């Protein structure tokens, strides 16, 4: 799945007039960065699989497309939480940055989350935080990742996950933005393998796997952006560590996928989608 995502990812992350490259001189002026990762209100998860694609009409039978999308949305909500999504993007970026100044002086993420009242909460604040609250922690710069929308969509019977947002860096003194990178990763547009929405309905972890793979690739591009070659910073003080982000969502490690469901009766159970087609 990673290979099928990469071609479109590279295109989406380098296109657009809203991007701003981080200059080495700007990074050299950073003394104490603080990382913030959040999800905008109403970002998702969203399902626009069935209402935007009539290819599933025969499969849905009497089930209305809008209701089918509502049921799939509930499944996606159970697959991965908003907090886990935002944290994965932050952790996978931060832990892959080289062990050199200023990344060796990052403000403790737990202290940042605490002053912003977002520590260990499920619902990430919808509005932009009060960045001035981070100043007493010694931060002079904010590195912020924002997820604006994510979910599943379909075109011509070919479904997939998608996520879009942006990363940016700005100074707390004057709010001068020195780096911005919008991103949009879309499995349907990239021609990735079909992510069967009916299989996701029975095993929502399939959506989690697709989404986290895309987030990890975005984090890799962020790392490249945040290590410009034209800076005067000193050499790394230690070998860069590997990614510390978990390979699985906390609480799901070691769990086996659900057993194949029994064939449905004439009426679908409440809240369920039709079974996927046999392999």
C-alpha positions, 0 to 999 in steps of 0.5 A, spaced: 500 500 500 505 504 501 508 504 494 501 506 491 500 512 495 507 515 494 507 517 487 501 522 489 503 524 495 510 527 492 505 531 487 500 533 492 506 535 497 510 539 492 504 543 489 500 549 490 502 556 491 501 556 499 507 552 500 513 556 503 520 553 504 524 553 510 531 557 509 537 554 513 538 561 516 531 562 519 532 555 522 538 557 525 535 563 529 530 558 532 532 557 540 526 553 543 521 550 538 514 547 541 510 542 537 503 542 536 498 537 533 491 538 532 485 536 528 480 542 526 472 541 528 468 537 523 475 534 520 472 527 520 472 522 519 467 523 514 464 517 509 462 520 502 463 513 499 455 511 497 452 518 496 457 520 491 458 513 487 452 510 485 456 503 483 454 500 490 446 501 489 445 494 487 449 492 493 445 496 498 439 494 495 434 498 500 439 501 504 439 509 503 446 511 501 446 517 506 444 512 511 450 507 509 455 513 509 452 514 516 453 507 518 460 507 515 462 513 519 461 510 525 465 504 523 471 509 522 470 513 528 471 506 532 478 505 528 482 510 530 481 516 535 482 524 533 487 524 538 491 518 536 491 521 529 494 528 531 499 525 536 502 520 530 503 526 526 507 529 531 511 523 534 513 521 527 516 527 525 519 529 532 522 523 533 525 522 526 529 529 526 536 529 527 539 530 534 542 537 532 540 544 534 534 546 535 531 539 535 535 537 541 531 543 545 524 542 544 519 544 549 517 538 553 510 536 549 507 534 555 508 541 558 505 544 551 499 539 552 498 541 559 498 549 558 493 548 552 489 543 556 489 538 551 493 533 555 490 526 554 483 528 551 480 525 546 477 531 543 482 536 540 480 543 541 477 545 535 479 552 535 486 554 534 490 554 541 492 561 544 499 560 542 502 565 547 500 560 553 507 556 550 511 563 551 512 562 559 515 555 557 521 558 554 518 557 547 520 562 541 517 558 535 511 554 534 511 548 529 504 546 528 501 540 524 493 541 522 489 535 519 483 539 516 479 533 513 480 525 513 475 519 511 473 515 505 471 516 498 469 513 492 469 513 485 467 508 479 466 503 485 474 504 487 474 506 494 480 509 499 482 513 504 484 520 504 487 526 509 489 533 508 491 539 512 498 543 513 504 543 517 507 550 518 512 554 523 512 561 525 515 565 531 511 567 537 514 574 537 511 577 531 507 571 528 512 571 522 511 564 518 517 561 516 515 554 513 508 552 510 507 545 507 500 543 505 498 536 504 493 532 501 493 524 500 488 521 496 488 513 495 482 514 490 486 519 486 493 516 486 490 509 484 492 505 490 488 498 491 481 498 492 479 499 500 472 495 500 468 499 504 464 493 506 470 490 509 472 496 513 465 496 515 466 489 518 474 490 520 475 498 521 482 496 522 483 496 515 481 504 515 486 505 521 492 501 517 491 506 511 490 512 514 496 511 519 501 509 513 499 516 509 500 520 516 507 516 516 509 518 509 507 525 510 511 526 517 517 523 512 516 529 508 515 534 514 522 531 516 525 533 510 522 540 510 525 541 517 532 539 515 534 544 510 541 543 507 543 551 507 544 552 514 550 553 519 547 549 524 552 544 528 553 536 526 548 531 529 550 530 537 548 523 536 545 518 531 538 520 529 533 515 532 528 511 529 520 513 529 518 512 536 510 512 533 507 505 535 506 500 529 499 499 532 494 504 535 494 503 543 490 498 545 489 494 539 496 491 539 495 483 539 488 483 538 486 478 532 481 481 527 474 479 528 471 473 525 468 473 518 461 475 520 455 470 519 451 471 512 446 477 514 438 475 514 433 479 510 434 485 514 440 488 516 442 489 523 441 496 526 447 500 524 451 495 520 453 495 512 452 489 507 457 483 508 463 484 503 463 480 497 466 473 497 474 473 495 
